[in-house]
Each structure stands twice: as C-alpha cells, then as structure tokens.
C-alpha cells in the first residue's frame, strides 16, 4: 500500500465550471430527464390498461421501461444538482452505491434485450409454437431470471473486491463510473480491471451474441416469406434493433476496450448515450414505430 491518505468524499468534476454552460446543460438534461420519466411511465400505463397489449412482447417492454426509468433516475438527478452547485461532492459510500446500481441496471438491460430478441425469434421462426413456448409462466421465469442473474453477476462479486479510495479524490466524470473510481484506489487495481472485463464479457458480449444469432435466424426466415409479409415481419423487429445498436455499441466501447487514462475523458461523453440519451429514445422508438401502442394510446386518450 502506497503512502496516500484515505478520503471519505469524492468530487465529481462534471463537464464545465462555467456558470452559463452549466445552466444550459441543466436545461438540456432536465428536459431529457422529464421525457425519459414521462415516456417510460406512459408506456407502462398504456400496456397495463390495454388488454390487447397483454402479450409477452409488451410484458418485456414494461420491464425495459422500468429499467430505463431506473437507469436515468440513478444518475441524472445528481447530475442536475451538481450543475447548479459549486460543491460537487458525493460520499464514498454514496458513490459506491450509485456505481453498483448503474452496473446492475446496465447488466439487466443487456439480458432483457437478449430475451426480447429470443421472443421475436420464436414469434417469427416458430409462430405455431409461440403461445406454447412463450406462455405466461415462461415469461415470468425469464423476467425473474435476468433480474436475479444480473444481481448475482454484478453485485455479489463487487463485495468480494472492495475499493479503498485515496487522495486525490477528483473524478473526471458526471457520475460514479466504475473505471473512473478505480483510478482513485489506494491499491493495485489490475485484478479488479480483469474482473470488470470478465463480467463485461458475460453481461455484454454473450447477450449480444445471442441477439446476433437470433436475428440471423429471423432474417433467413423472413427472406423465405412472400414479399407482402416481409415488411410486417421486419416491422416488429426494427424498434428492438435500433435500441440494441444504440445501447450495446456505446457500452462495449466503454467496458470491453483496454482502459487508459486518456480514454477516461472520452468515456464521460460516451456514457451520456447509454445513461441519458438511450432511456429517452427507447419510449419514442417503441411508440413511434409501433402501431398497436399508438392505437392503444389513442383509445385511452
């Protein structure tokens, strides 16, 4: 252990120290957060109150909306407070809690997107067996599985490798990102970085490979359909593909690349896409591209 002093609080540097810049960023992120919360809650209410939407696909969409709401609410409120504050501090315990929650929600979304791809695979490639394979008991088991699996995969290993934070206690980020926090550790973090890469492989790459395999089978099946049915089959997948590309692309750039001090500043801006932008876009993507959701929303209104 090197000769450094332990600290009980951390300073989040955020984006800028200029007051006008922070006010503009506050307005922007506040509007994005309102859209994220309103959109997620609206989708949940529409699906729950519309019996025609009580199907496995929309059951998993409710879970995705819950994940998006949790994702944005775990980071953006603290960011909004810091943008209007001159003292952007957070306790070490609070920072570690935010870190674990963000990792847990992020891993859950990866597993959920893989399950949604499997649902589309069964619906398009095995339509006659869909109501048997994706019956409600199976959907509930899958939902319980990806929530519990993410907790076991992320939270439990983090307790086995605690991080002791020392001075300097400044994080060049707007939230407690795991790679940025590790840079402040009093100890050698090579084991933690290997563990993060391993967990990232399980939580990110394996679900992504499952999604790729599912869509390869879906595309090969759709190409055999007559031209009149191809657009309808693809229309049920376009929203999911858009969400997968946005989320997995930015998350893989952050967690599956070799870490370096020069890349941490880039990670701060990359994380905006999957923590701030993605939870706002997901309700818009699934609402604007889905006729059934728009019809159900119109009927409720």
BADREN-281954 format. One line per field, with one value per residue (C-alpha): residue number from 0; residue in three letters; chain; y negated, x, z. Coordinates in nm, 4 decimals. Each point is the difference from the previous one (the first is absolute). Example, Ala and Ser with C-alpha at 12.3 -4.5 7.8 and 13.67 -1.06 7.14 Angstrom:
<robas>
k	(0,1) $
r	(ALA,SER) $
c	(A,A) $
north	(0.4500,-0.3440) $
east	(1.2300,0.1370) $
up	(0.7800,-0.0660) $
</robas>
This chain:
<robas>
k	(0,1,2,3,4,5,6,7,8,9,10,11,12,13,14,15,16,17,18,19,20,21,22,23,24,25,26,27,28,29,30,31,32,33,34,35,36,37,38,39,40,41,42,43,44,45,46,47,48,49,50,51,52,53,54,55,56,57,58,59,60,61,62,63,64,65,66,67,68,69,70,71,72,73,74,75,76,77,78,79,80,81,82,83,84,85,86,87,88,89,90,91,92,93,94,95,96,97,98,99,100,101,102,103,104,105,106,107,108,109,110,111,112,113,114,115,116,117,118,119,120,121,122,123,124,125,126,127,128,129,130,131,132,133,134,135,136,137,138,139,140,141,142,143,144,145,146,147,148,149,150,151,152,153,154,155,156,157,158,159,160,161,162,163,164,165,166,167,168,169,170,171,172,173,174,175,176,177,178,179,180,181,182,183,184,185,186,187,188,189,190,191,192,193,194,195,196,197,198,199,200,201,202,203,204,205,206,207,208,209,210,211,212,213,214,215,216,217,218,219,220,221,222,223,224,225,226,227,228,229,230,231,232,233,234,235,236,237,238,239,240,241,242,243,244,245,246,247,248,249,250,251,252,253,254,255,256,257,258,259,260,261,262,263,264,265,266,267,268,269,270,271,272,273,274,275,276,277,278,279,280,281,282,283,284,285,286,287,288,289,290,291,292,293,294,295,296,297,298,299,300) $
r	(UNK,UNK,UNK,UNK,UNK,UNK,UNK,UNK,UNK,UNK,UNK,UNK,UNK,UNK,UNK,UNK,UNK,UNK,UNK,UNK,UNK,UNK,UNK,UNK,UNK,UNK,UNK,UNK,UNK,UNK,UNK,UNK,UNK,UNK,UNK,UNK,UNK,UNK,UNK,UNK,UNK,UNK,UNK,UNK,UNK,UNK,UNK,UNK,UNK,UNK,UNK,UNK,UNK,UNK,UNK,UNK,UNK,UNK,UNK,UNK,UNK,UNK,UNK,UNK,UNK,UNK,UNK,UNK,UNK,UNK,UNK,UNK,UNK,UNK,UNK,UNK,UNK,UNK,UNK,UNK,UNK,UNK,UNK,UNK,UNK,UNK,UNK,UNK,UNK,UNK,UNK,UNK,UNK,UNK,UNK,UNK,UNK,UNK,UNK,UNK,UNK,UNK,UNK,UNK,UNK,UNK,UNK,UNK,UNK,UNK,UNK,UNK,UNK,UNK,UNK,UNK,UNK,UNK,UNK,UNK,UNK,UNK,UNK,UNK,UNK,UNK,UNK,UNK,UNK,UNK,UNK,UNK,UNK,UNK,UNK,UNK,UNK,UNK,UNK,UNK,UNK,UNK,UNK,UNK,UNK,UNK,UNK,UNK,UNK,UNK,UNK,UNK,UNK,UNK,UNK,UNK,UNK,UNK,UNK,UNK,UNK,UNK,UNK,UNK,UNK,UNK,UNK,UNK,UNK,UNK,UNK,UNK,UNK,UNK,UNK,UNK,UNK,UNK,UNK,UNK,UNK,UNK,UNK,UNK,UNK,UNK,UNK,UNK,UNK,UNK,UNK,UNK,UNK,UNK,UNK,UNK,UNK,UNK,UNK,UNK,UNK,UNK,UNK,UNK,UNK,UNK,UNK,UNK,UNK,UNK,UNK,UNK,UNK,UNK,UNK,UNK,UNK,UNK,UNK,UNK,UNK,UNK,UNK,UNK,UNK,UNK,UNK,UNK,UNK,UNK,UNK,UNK,UNK,UNK,UNK,UNK,UNK,UNK,UNK,UNK,UNK,UNK,UNK,UNK,UNK,UNK,UNK,UNK,UNK,UNK,UNK,UNK,UNK,UNK,UNK,UNK,UNK,UNK,UNK,UNK,UNK,UNK,UNK,UNK,UNK,UNK,UNK,UNK,UNK,UNK,UNK,UNK,UNK,UNK,UNK,UNK,UNK,UNK,UNK,UNK,UNK,UNK,UNK,UNK,UNK,UNK,UNK,UNK,UNK,UNK,UNK,UNK,UNK,UNK,UNK,UNK,UNK,UNK,UNK,UNK,UNK) $
c	(A,A,A,A,A,A,A,A,A,A,A,A,A,A,A,A,A,A,A,A,A,A,A,A,A,A,A,A,A,A,A,A,A,A,A,A,A,A,A,A,A,A,A,A,A,A,A,A,A,A,A,A,A,A,A,A,A,A,A,A,A,A,A,A,A,A,A,A,A,A,A,A,A,A,A,A,A,A,A,A,A,A,A,A,A,A,A,A,A,A,A,A,A,A,A,A,A,A,A,A,A,A,A,A,A,A,A,A,A,A,A,A,A,A,A,A,A,A,A,A,A,A,A,A,A,A,A,A,A,A,A,A,A,A,A,A,A,A,A,A,A,A,A,A,A,A,A,A,A,A,A,A,A,A,A,A,A,A,A,A,A,A,A,A,A,A,A,A,A,A,A,A,A,A,A,A,A,A,A,A,A,A,A,A,A,A,A,A,A,A,A,A,A,A,A,A,A,A,A,A,A,A,A,A,A,A,A,A,A,A,A,A,A,A,A,A,A,A,A,A,A,A,A,A,A,A,A,A,A,A,A,A,A,A,A,A,A,A,A,A,A,A,A,A,A,A,A,A,A,A,A,A,A,A,A,A,A,A,A,A,A,A,A,A,A,A,A,A,A,A,A,A,A,A,A,A,A,A,A,A,A,A,A,A,A,A,A,A,A,A,A,A,A,A,A,A,A,A,A,A,A) $
north	(0.0000,-0.3330,-0.3131,-0.1692,-0.1248,0.1595,-0.2248,0.0114,-0.2072,-0.0443,-0.2961,0.0466,-0.2393,0.0274,-0.1819,-0.3643,-0.2632,-0.2803,-0.1135,-0.0702,0.3324,0.1836,-0.1801,0.1015,0.3582,0.0027,-0.1074,0.2621,0.2911,-0.1041,0.0149,0.3351,0.1399,-0.1151,0.1666,0.3192,0.0231,-0.1029,0.2332,0.3021,-0.0544,-0.0591,0.3282,0.1926,-0.1498,0.0530,0.3657,0.0732,-0.1731,0.1498,0.3708,0.0469,-0.0772,0.2719,0.2136,0.1198,-0.2644,-0.2864,0.1703,-0.0250,-0.3564,-0.0892,0.1424,-0.2057,-0.3151,0.0768,0.0455,-0.3289,-0.1849,0.1464,-0.0707,-0.3681,-0.0546,0.1463,-0.2580,-0.3023,-0.1498,-0.0165,-0.1493,-0.2707,-0.0932,-0.0191,-0.2207,-0.2722,0.0553,-0.1256,0.3001,0.3191,0.2567,0.3458,0.2314,0.3091,0.2217,-0.1894,0.0228,0.3761,0.0462,-0.1997,0.1988,0.3352,-0.1108,-0.1227,0.3250,0.2088,-0.1892,0.0049,0.3759,0.0549,-0.1945,0.2148,0.3227,-0.1485,-0.1027,0.3546,0.1462,-0.2408,0.1185,0.3602,-0.0944,-0.1439,0.3124,0.2285,-0.2274,-0.0102,0.3306,0.2220,-0.1781,0.3145,0.0753,-0.3604,0.0163,0.3239,-0.0976,-0.3572,0.0708,-0.2284,0.2318,0.0094,-0.3788,-0.0460,0.2478,-0.1808,-0.3362,0.1357,0.1616,-0.3076,-0.2190,0.2561,0.1016,-0.3634,-0.0469,0.3110,-0.0872,-0.3645,-0.0704,0.3103,-0.0090,-0.3709,0.0795,0.2467,-0.2743,-0.3192,-0.3253,-0.2316,-0.3550,-0.2363,-0.3549,-0.1595,0.0447,-0.1590,0.2044,-0.1351,0.1092,-0.1086,0.3243,0.2808,0.2045,0.3149,-0.0557,-0.3590,0.1031,0.2734,-0.2652,-0.1429,0.3313,0.0259,0.3460,0.1592,0.0401,0.2503,0.2779,-0.2208,-0.1016,0.3637,0.0754,-0.2909,0.1272,0.3528,-0.1223,-0.2237,0.3037,0.1880,-0.2926,-0.1674,0.2291,0.3210,-0.1693,-0.1871,0.3273,0.1513,-0.3006,0.0355,0.3722,-0.0705,-0.2619,0.2157,0.2634,-0.2660,-0.1492,0.3410,0.0814,-0.3358,0.0284,0.3142,-0.1825,-0.1501,-0.3676,-0.1067,0.1393,-0.1050,-0.3595,0.1055,0.2520,-0.2497,-0.2764,0.1903,0.0083,-0.3469,-0.1626,0.2707,-0.0133,-0.3774,0.0271,0.2815,-0.1929,-0.3162,0.1679,0.2811,-0.2109,-0.2651,0.2448,0.2249,-0.2955,-0.0863,0.3380,0.2333,-0.2193,-0.0244,-0.2702,-0.2945,-0.3426,-0.1671,0.1937,-0.0986,-0.3468,0.1610,0.2482,-0.2935,-0.1088,0.3524,0.0878,-0.2834,0.2139,0.3077,-0.1775,-0.3163,0.0251,0.3662,-0.0111,-0.3005,0.1533,0.3448,-0.1166,-0.2098,0.2880,0.2514,-0.2496,-0.1548,0.3317,0.2054,-0.0201,0.1985,-0.2300,-0.3106,0.1500,0.0902,-0.3496,-0.1591,0.2151,-0.0925,-0.3688) $
east	(0.0000,0.1437,0.0297,-0.3331,-0.2785,-0.3438,-0.2992,-0.3658,-0.1431,0.0604,-0.0234,-0.1772,0.1564,-0.2905,0.0209,0.0878,0.0534,-0.1640,-0.3322,-0.1704,0.1144,-0.1311,-0.3356,-0.0371,0.0979,-0.2431,-0.2865,0.0931,0.0378,-0.3095,-0.2145,0.1550,-0.0687,-0.3635,-0.0442,0.1628,-0.2178,-0.3203,0.0620,0.0822,-0.2998,-0.2287,0.0997,-0.0479,-0.3468,-0.1096,0.1042,-0.1549,-0.3317,-0.0322,-0.1029,0.1004,0.3601,0.0102,0.2415,0.3571,0.1593,-0.1638,0.0618,0.3725,-0.0493,-0.1407,0.3179,0.2094,-0.1880,0.0674,0.3691,0.0115,-0.1712,0.2452,0.2992,-0.0719,-0.1152,0.3198,0.2257,-0.1830,-0.1474,0.3479,0.1337,-0.2694,0.0841,0.3725,-0.0525,-0.1475,0.2381,0.3484,0.0814,-0.0463,0.0762,-0.1316,0.0845,0.2052,-0.2859,-0.2482,0.2374,0.0425,-0.3774,-0.0563,0.2745,-0.1542,-0.3514,0.1147,0.1857,-0.2947,-0.2546,0.2327,0.0555,-0.3753,-0.0712,0.2490,-0.1683,-0.3444,0.0865,0.1265,-0.3287,-0.1964,0.2020,-0.0817,-0.3682,0.0111,0.1833,-0.2748,-0.2753,0.1438,0.1844,-0.2324,-0.3379,-0.2099,0.1832,0.0148,-0.2884,0.1366,0.3667,-0.0644,-0.2868,-0.0409,0.1746,0.3085,-0.0018,-0.0133,0.2845,0.2103,-0.0658,0.0968,0.3065,0.1525,-0.0606,0.1512,0.2795,0.1070,0.0004,0.2151,0.2316,0.0553,-0.0754,0.1370,0.3492,0.0300,-0.0175,0.2864,0.2247,-0.0520,0.1566,0.1801,0.0098,0.2922,0.0993,-0.0100,-0.3748,-0.1104,-0.1937,0.0013,-0.3582,-0.3581,-0.0778,0.1793,0.1167,0.1800,0.3134,0.0348,-0.0410,0.2631,0.2552,-0.0303,0.0628,0.2771,0.0939,0.0987,-0.3215,0.1198,-0.2118,-0.3091,0.0553,0.0278,-0.3176,-0.1800,0.1068,-0.1181,-0.3346,-0.0328,0.0550,-0.2806,-0.2392,0.0628,0.1567,-0.1948,-0.3440,0.1174,0.1073,-0.3392,-0.1706,0.2151,-0.0820,-0.3714,-0.0083,0.1993,-0.2736,-0.2712,0.1449,0.0428,-0.3634,-0.1370,0.1805,-0.2015,-0.3289,-0.1881,0.0660,-0.3366,0.0870,0.3631,-0.0654,-0.2432,0.2487,0.2864,-0.2159,-0.0197,0.3811,0.1105,-0.0603,0.1929,0.2905,0.0260,0.0111,0.2585,0.2282,-0.0148,0.0514,0.2449,0.2168,0.0789,0.0195,0.2498,0.2211,0.0141,0.0426,0.1629,0.2882,0.3372,-0.0227,0.2394,0.0139,-0.0507,-0.3210,-0.1719,-0.0917,-0.1503,-0.1962,-0.1698,-0.1580,-0.0646,-0.1924,-0.2452,-0.1466,-0.0864,-0.0820,-0.1767,-0.0910,-0.1017,-0.2660,-0.1531,0.0035,-0.1331,-0.3598,0.0008,0.1336,-0.2537,-0.2881,0.0641,0.0836,-0.2789,-0.3535,-0.1523,0.1470,-0.1145,-0.3487,-0.0210,0.1200,-0.2623,-0.2765,0.1029,0.0117) $
up	(0.0000,-0.1069,0.2123,-0.0722,0.2273,-0.0088,-0.0723,0.1023,-0.2873,-0.3712,-0.2351,-0.3348,-0.2494,-0.2443,-0.3330,0.0661,0.2673,-0.1998,0.1470,-0.3343,-0.1423,0.3054,-0.0188,-0.3654,0.0815,0.2928,-0.2270,-0.2592,0.2427,0.1949,-0.3155,-0.0958,0.3467,-0.0117,-0.3391,0.1300,0.3122,-0.1766,-0.2952,0.2163,0.2292,-0.2989,-0.1663,0.3250,0.0549,-0.3617,0.0016,0.3402,-0.0844,-0.3520,-0.0032,-0.3699,0.1042,0.2655,-0.2014,0.0737,-0.2242,0.1886,0.3345,-0.0700,-0.1247,0.3443,0.1544,-0.2437,0.1007,0.3669,-0.0806,-0.1926,0.2845,0.2542,-0.2237,-0.0502,0.3599,0.1449,-0.1670,-0.1433,0.3241,0.1558,-0.3237,0.0034,0.3598,-0.0775,-0.3048,0.2244,0.2910,0.0671,0.2217,-0.2009,0.2649,0.0715,0.2872,-0.0741,0.1176,-0.2164,-0.2951,0.0388,0.0286,-0.3187,-0.1719,0.0937,-0.0959,-0.3419,-0.0696,0.1185,-0.2131,-0.3000,0.0228,0.0413,-0.3183,-0.1927,0.1117,-0.0659,-0.3559,-0.0635,0.1312,-0.2222,-0.3006,0.0924,0.0206,-0.3536,-0.1214,0.1318,-0.1360,-0.3542,-0.0368,0.2102,-0.0209,0.0541,0.3262,0.1239,0.2493,0.1430,0.0210,0.1193,0.2379,0.3003,0.2454,-0.2249,-0.0392,0.3777,0.0508,-0.2612,0.1664,0.3416,-0.1541,-0.1645,0.3090,0.2411,-0.2384,-0.0403,0.3764,0.0529,-0.2869,0.0991,0.3665,0.1734,-0.1650,0.0864,0.3719,-0.0384,-0.1469,0.2056,-0.1170,0.2446,-0.1368,0.0671,-0.0884,-0.2501,0.0280,-0.3301,-0.2599,-0.3544,-0.0566,0.0704,0.1869,0.1806,-0.2972,0.1114,-0.2102,0.1236,0.3642,-0.0334,-0.0986,0.3535,0.1756,0.2587,-0.1283,-0.3274,-0.2022,-0.2595,0.1515,0.0059,-0.3628,-0.1052,0.1939,-0.1691,-0.3417,0.0895,0.1309,-0.3048,-0.2212,0.1757,0.0382,-0.3381,-0.2575,0.0638,-0.0205,-0.3085,-0.1664,0.0849,-0.1605,-0.3136,-0.0298,0.0504,-0.2743,-0.2405,0.0377,-0.0259,-0.3191,-0.1618,0.0821,-0.1164,-0.3338,-0.0697,0.0570,-0.2920,-0.0633,0.1443,0.3446,0.0257,0.1027,0.2721,0.1416,-0.0022,0.1523,0.3312,0.0191,-0.1115,0.3392,0.1825,-0.2467,0.0427,0.3805,-0.0142,-0.2348,0.2123,0.3367,-0.0739,-0.2295,0.2598,0.2939,-0.1786,-0.0877,0.3718,0.1693,-0.2538,-0.1131,0.1790,0.2647,0.0047,0.1611,-0.3381,-0.0640,0.3258,-0.1270,-0.3118,0.2145,0.1730,-0.3268,-0.1297,0.3173,-0.0763,-0.2787,0.2056,0.3303,-0.1211,-0.3699,-0.0245,0.2787,-0.1758,-0.3492,0.0920,0.0745,-0.3186,-0.2098,0.1274,-0.0219,-0.3403,-0.1713,0.1553,-0.1358,0.2861,0.2659,-0.1885,-0.0423,0.3684,0.0984,-0.2275,0.1497,0.3552,-0.0845) $
</robas>
